């Protein structure tokens, strides 16, 4: 890396660390519980639409247009995982 690249990386890492520290309590008490409730409510009506994705190793899935969770997860040997 060049000197500028290293300096930029240090600045960006320090910012990310500080943002994570500042948001930790909010995420734990507000954000994550709200996301879990959203996903559970969406699951009750059924996940829908969304973008198809595969990882190149035989696994494929869709992202729900409602809540953003992965669903219809299928493995290379016929494995199926549910959201």
C-alpha positions in Angstrom: 0.0 0.0 0.0 1.1 3.5 -0.6 1.5 6.0 2.3 -1.9 7.5 1.3 -3.6 4.2 1.2 -2.3 3.3 4.6 -3.3 6.6 6.1 -6.8 6.4 4.5 -7.2 2.9 5.9 -6.3 4.0 9.4 -8.7 6.9 9.3 -11.5 4.8 8.0 -10.9 2.0 10.5 -10.8 4.5 13.4 -14.1 6.0 12.2 -15.8 2.6 11.8 -14.6 1.6 15.3 -16.0 4.8 16.9 -19.3 4.4 15.0 -19.6 0.8 16.2 -19.0 1.9 19.8 -21.5 4.7 19.6 -24.2 2.6 18.0 -23.7 -0.6 20.1 -26.3 0.2 22.8 -28.9 1.5 20.3 -28.4 -1.6 18.0 -28.8 -4.0 21.0 -31.9 -2.3 22.5 -33.7 -0.8 19.5 -32.4 -1.8 16.0 -32.0 -5.6 16.4 -35.2 -6.2 18.2 -37.1 -4.1 15.6 -35.5 -6.0 12.8 -36.3 -9.4 14.4 -40.0 -8.3 14.8 -40.1 -7.1 11.2 -38.7 -10.5 9.9 -41.1 -12.5 12.1 -44.1 -10.5 10.9 -43.0 -10.9 7.3 -42.5 -14.6 7.8 -46.1 -14.9 9.0 -47.4 -13.6 5.6 -44.6 -15.3 3.6 -41.5 -13.8 2.2 -41.8 -12.7 -1.4 -40.1 -11.5 -4.5 -36.6 -10.1 -4.2 -33.3 -10.6 -5.9 -31.9 -14.1 -6.8 -28.4 -14.8 -5.5 -25.9 -17.6 -5.6 -22.4 -17.9 -4.2 -20.8 -20.0 -6.9 -20.4 -23.0 -4.7 -23.9 -24.5 -5.4 -25.9 -22.5 -2.8 -28.7 -20.2 -4.0 -31.3 -18.1 -2.4 -33.6 -15.1 -2.7 -33.7 -11.8 -0.7 -37.2 -10.9 0.4 -38.5 -7.6 -1.0 -40.4 -7.0 2.3 -37.9 -7.6 5.1 -34.6 -8.3 3.3 -34.0 -11.7 4.8 -32.7 -14.6 2.7 -35.2 -17.3 1.9 -35.6 -20.4 -0.3 -32.0 -21.3 0.5 -30.9 -24.4 -1.5 -27.6 -26.2 -1.3 -25.6 -28.1 -3.9 -26.7 -31.5 -2.6 -30.4 -30.7 -2.3 -30.1 -29.2 1.2 -32.8 -26.7 2.1 -32.6 -24.1 4.8 -35.4 -21.9 5.9 -35.2 -18.2 6.9 
